[in-house]
Amino acid sequence: MASMKVHITFPEEKIKDPVIYQIGKEYNVITNIRKADVTEKTGWVDLELTGDPKEIERAVQGLKNKGVIVDPIERNIIE
């Protein structure tokens, strides 16, 4: 299995959306929250995604499509 760590920033209108839960259900990846700071107006999460490399890439694109900002913490997928 491969893993990738990403930093997700939530705009105010996305704070209450269960984006991480949805990604875990929609893609064949394991989501693991490593750090987070969420308030009523802003939020960020350091998230580890584990699974097949192609599925991880699909999940990252899925996060972006849901309107959150995704920045890699580790540039490459680690196997």
N, C-alpha and C positions, 0 to 999 in steps of 0.2 A: 504494500500500500504506500501511496505517496501522501505528502502533506504540504500545505502551503499556509503561511500566516499572512493575514491582511488586516489593515486598519480601516474600519468603516466609520464614516461620518454621516450622521443623520441630520437632514434639514428639519426644521421645526414641524413641518407638515407630515413628516414620516415617523416622528418619535413614537407614536402609539401603534404603528403597524407592526405586526409580528413577522418581520422580514426574515430573521434568522430561522425561526421555526419553519416558515414557508420554504426556505432554501433546503432545509433538511428533509422536507417532505417531497419536494418537487425533483430533487436531484439525488443521486445515489452517493451522498457524501455524509460524513459524520461532522457535525459542527461542535466546536469546543470553545467557549468564551474564555479567553485568557486574562483579559482586563477590560474594564468598562467604566464609563462615567456618563450617566444619563440623568438629565433633569427634565422638567416639563417643556423646555424650549430648545435644548440642544442635547446632543449625545454623540458618543463615540464608543466603539467596541474594537478590541483586538481579538480577532477570530482566527482559529485554526481550522482548516478544512482538510479532511483526510478521506482518501478514496482513490479511484482510478484517475490518473492525470487528466484525461479528456473530460471526465465528469467534474473535476475540480474547476477546470477552465469554463465549462458550461455554467457551473454554479456562480463563479465570479461574474460572468456576463449577466446571469440572472439577477444578481444583486444590483448591478448597474441599471438594469432594465426596471428595477423596482424603485429607482430614484434616489439611491444612496450613493455616496462617494466612496470608492474603493481604491485604496493605495496599498501596494505590496509592502510587507515588512521584510519578507525574504523574497528576493527577486525570482528565484527558481523554485520549481517544485522539487521537493526532496523525497527521494525514494529510499 
